[in-house]
Amino acid sequence: MSNVQLYFAIGLPSVLALINLGVMLVLFTDLGSRIQRLAERVDNPVGAINELGKRLTRVEIKLGIQP
């Protein structure tokens, strides 16, 4: 086995593993940002529903209705 073959046998899989780690890092970062945006989209309607409930409770108290 020549030196060049040895370098390819050891070096090429190492380089490919490092490239794979870099690609996975980018993909996980993108996935995290997508999950964060989805959580923000879910929180907005939930917050609006909670605010509506608070307003209805205040109206019920003013009208003398038991909440």
BADRENRO-380646 format. One line per 5 residues: their letters; for each residue x, y, z of N, C-alpha, C. Coordinates in steps of 0.001 Angstrom, whole numbers, plus 500000, padded with zeros to 6 digits. Layout:
REM residues N
a	X/Y/Z/X/Y/Z/X/Y/Z ~ ...
//
This chain:
REM residues 67
msnvq	500841/498841/500000/500000/500000/500000/500897/501237/500000 ~ 500644/502148/499096/501471/503352/499008/500981/504393/500024 ~ 501780/505406/500181/501426/506460/501128/500152/507192/500718 ~ 499977/507428/499429/498788/508132/498934/497533/507319/499245 ~ 497589/506025/499039/496440/505180/499351/496130/505209/500849
lyfai	497162/505214/501655/496967/505279/503098/496338/506608/503513 ~ 496802/507691/502914/496223/509001/503225/494745/509047/502853 ~ 494405/508501/501684/492996/508454/501273/492185/507539/502187 ~ 492740/506431/502588/492009/505477/503420/491713/506052/504804 ~ 492604/506879/505321/492410/507453/506649/491795/508851/506559
glpsv	492251/509649/505644/491845/511055/505573/490464/511284/505012 ~ 490093/510554/503972/488811/510792/503319/487630/510534/504250 ~ 487567/509430/504977/486444/509246/505906/486414/510308/507012 ~ 487580/510756/507446/487633/511795/508477/487070/513113/507953 ~ 487441/513481/506749/486938/514709/506137/485437/514611/505930
lalin	484961/513472/505459/483526/513300/505237/482750/513341/506560 ~ 483318/512805/507615/482659/512862/508928/482562/514305/509413 ~ 483599/515099/509218/483559/516506/509620/482536/517285/508797 ~ 482464/516999/507500/481466/517648/506652/480065/517278/507119 ~ 479867/516005/507451/478569/515545/507933/478187/516259/509229
lgvml	479121/516422/510149/478846/517138/511393/478448/518587/511126 ~ 479119/519221/510185/478779/520602/509832/477380/520717/509248 ~ 477041/519797/508362/475711/519813/507751/474637/519573/508812 ~ 474868/518637/509712/473888/518352/510760/473724/519545/511697 ~ 474806/520252/511989/474724/521445/512822/473832/522495/512175
vlftd	474003/522706/510877/473178/523668/510147/471717/523237/510160 ~ 471462/521959/509941/470085/521466/509917/469416/521587/511285 ~ 470129/521258/512353/469552/521370/513686/469299/522817/514067 ~ 470180/523716/513650/469974/525137/513914/468723/525628/513206 ~ 468549/525228/511963/467361/525609/511203/466107/525017/511833
lgsri	466181/523783/512264/465040/523129/512907/464663/523861/514199 ~ 465655/524267/514965/465386/525013/516200/464687/526334/515929 ~ 465108/527054/514889/464460/528330/514573/463037/528107/514085 ~ 462797/527028/513345/461431/526731/512889/460519/526388/514060 ~ 461036/525632/515016/460237/525281/516192/459931/526539/517001
qrlae	460890/527431/517111/460681/528671/517852/459603/529522/517182 ~ 459635/529631/515844/458599/530389/515136/457226/529754/515312 ~ 457174/528427/515292/455908/527729/515494/455375/527980/516898 ~ 456239/527968/517887/455818/528231/519266/455275/529647/519403 ~ 455882/530601/518720/455380/531976/518760/454002/532066/518129
rvdnp	453796/531333/517042/452495/531366/516380/451418/530728/517241 ~ 451787/529747/518040/450818/529094/518918/450534/529970/520139 ~ 451552/530654/520657/451377/531478/521848/450458/532667/521601 ~ 450474/533246/520408/449654/534413/520135/448165/534117/520300 ~ 447587/533074/519689/446160/532802/519902/445844/532408/521341
vgain	446740/531674/521991/446497/531279/523386/446462/532517/524270 ~ 447370/533440/524050/447372/534686/524818/446121/535503/524566 ~ 445638/535518/523324/444419/536253/522996/443213/535621/523682 ~ 443164/534310/523736/442051/533616/524401/442085/533903/525900 ~ 443259/533887/526497/443380/534201/527928/442931/535633/528209
elgkr	443329/536557/527355/442926/537957/527515/441414/538094/527371 ~ 440821/537386/526444/439370/537422/526265/438665/536884/527509 ~ 439198/535828/528091/438627/535279/529321/438680/536277/530459 ~ 439782/536999/530579/439906/538008/531626/438900/539130/531415 ~ 438732/539553/530165/437766/540617/529875/436350/540165/530191
ltrve	436010/538943/529828/434669/538442/530125/434433/538351/531625 ~ 435449/537973/532369/435318/537904/533822/435045/539286/534390 ~ 435743/540308/533892/435508/541675/534361/434091/542136/534028 ~ 433600/541801/532840/432242/542170/532452/431234/541456/533349 ~ 431465/540175/533620/430564/539431/534487/430521/540040/535890
iklgi	431655/540482/536401/431705/541098/537722/430927/542413/537720 ~ 431079/543224/536657/430358/544489/536574/428861/544274/536463 ~ 428440/543227/535768/427018/542935/535608/426428/542168/536788 ~ 427266/541743/537698/426803/541011/538868/426537/539544/538584 ~ 427088/539021/537534/426931/537611/537186/428066/536850/537852
qp	427759/535670/538387/428792/534857/539019/429709/534272/537956 ~ 431033/534514/538044/431954/533937/537041/432206/532460/537275
//
